[in-house]
Amino acid sequence: MQIDAIIANIIYSLIGGFLTLFFMYIGYKLFDKTTHFDTSEELAKDNRAVGMVVLGIFVGVGIAIGLVIGLGLN
């Protein structure tokens, strides 16, 4: 019986990990669409302010989704 719970938790974690990456991508694209500059171009020019904002997006979404995954595990 315990092996079923372990397998279910692994599957749940993998799905949650992919969802986290998907939502990070969506957050980045939304930020890119709402600003008047090209985020990728600014990051290529080593604009650290834009990099910090993108870091904040990734950390914020990662923590939020990570908590959902962590609290959902058995």
C-alpha positions as CSV (number, residue, x, y, z in Angstrom):
1,M,0.0,0.0,0.0
2,Q,2.8,2.4,0.8
3,I,4.3,2.1,-2.7
4,D,1.1,3.4,-4.2
5,A,1.3,6.5,-2.2
6,I,5.0,7.0,-3.2
7,I,4.2,6.6,-6.9
8,A,1.2,9.0,-6.6
9,N,3.4,11.6,-4.9
10,I,6.1,11.3,-7.5
11,I,3.6,11.7,-10.3
12,Y,2.0,14.6,-8.6
13,S,5.4,16.3,-8.1
14,L,6.3,15.8,-11.7
15,I,3.0,17.3,-12.9
16,G,3.4,20.1,-10.4
17,G,7.0,20.8,-11.6
18,F,5.9,21.1,-15.2
19,L,3.0,23.3,-14.2
20,T,5.4,25.5,-12.3
21,L,7.6,25.9,-15.4
22,F,4.6,26.6,-17.6
23,F,3.3,29.4,-15.2
24,M,6.8,30.9,-15.0
25,Y,6.9,31.0,-18.8
26,I,3.4,32.6,-18.9
27,G,4.4,35.2,-16.3
28,Y,7.5,36.1,-18.3
29,K,5.6,36.4,-21.5
30,L,2.9,38.6,-19.8
31,F,5.6,40.8,-18.4
32,D,7.2,41.0,-21.8
33,K,3.8,42.0,-23.4
34,T,2.9,44.6,-20.9
35,T,6.2,46.6,-21.0
36,H,7.2,48.9,-23.8
37,F,10.6,47.3,-24.3
38,D,11.7,43.9,-25.4
39,T,12.7,42.0,-22.2
40,S,14.9,39.5,-24.0
41,E,16.8,42.3,-25.7
42,E,17.3,44.1,-22.4
43,L,18.6,41.0,-20.8
44,A,21.0,40.5,-23.6
45,K,22.3,44.0,-23.1
46,D,22.9,43.1,-19.4
47,N,20.2,45.3,-18.0
48,R,20.3,44.2,-14.4
49,A,17.1,46.0,-13.4
50,V,15.1,44.0,-15.9
51,G,16.9,40.9,-14.7
52,M,15.9,41.5,-11.1
53,V,12.3,41.9,-12.1
54,V,12.3,38.7,-14.1
55,L,14.0,37.0,-11.1
56,G,11.2,38.3,-9.0
57,I,8.6,36.8,-11.3
58,F,10.3,33.4,-11.3
59,V,10.8,33.3,-7.6
60,G,7.3,34.5,-6.8
61,V,5.6,32.0,-9.1
62,G,8.0,29.2,-8.0
63,I,7.2,29.8,-4.4
64,A,3.5,30.0,-4.9
65,I,3.2,26.9,-7.0
66,G,5.8,25.1,-4.9
67,L,3.6,25.6,-1.8
68,V,0.6,24.2,-3.6
69,I,2.6,21.1,-4.6
70,G,4.2,20.7,-1.2
71,L,0.9,21.0,0.7
72,G,-0.8,18.6,-1.7
73,L,1.6,15.8,-1.1
74,N,0.5,13.0,1.3
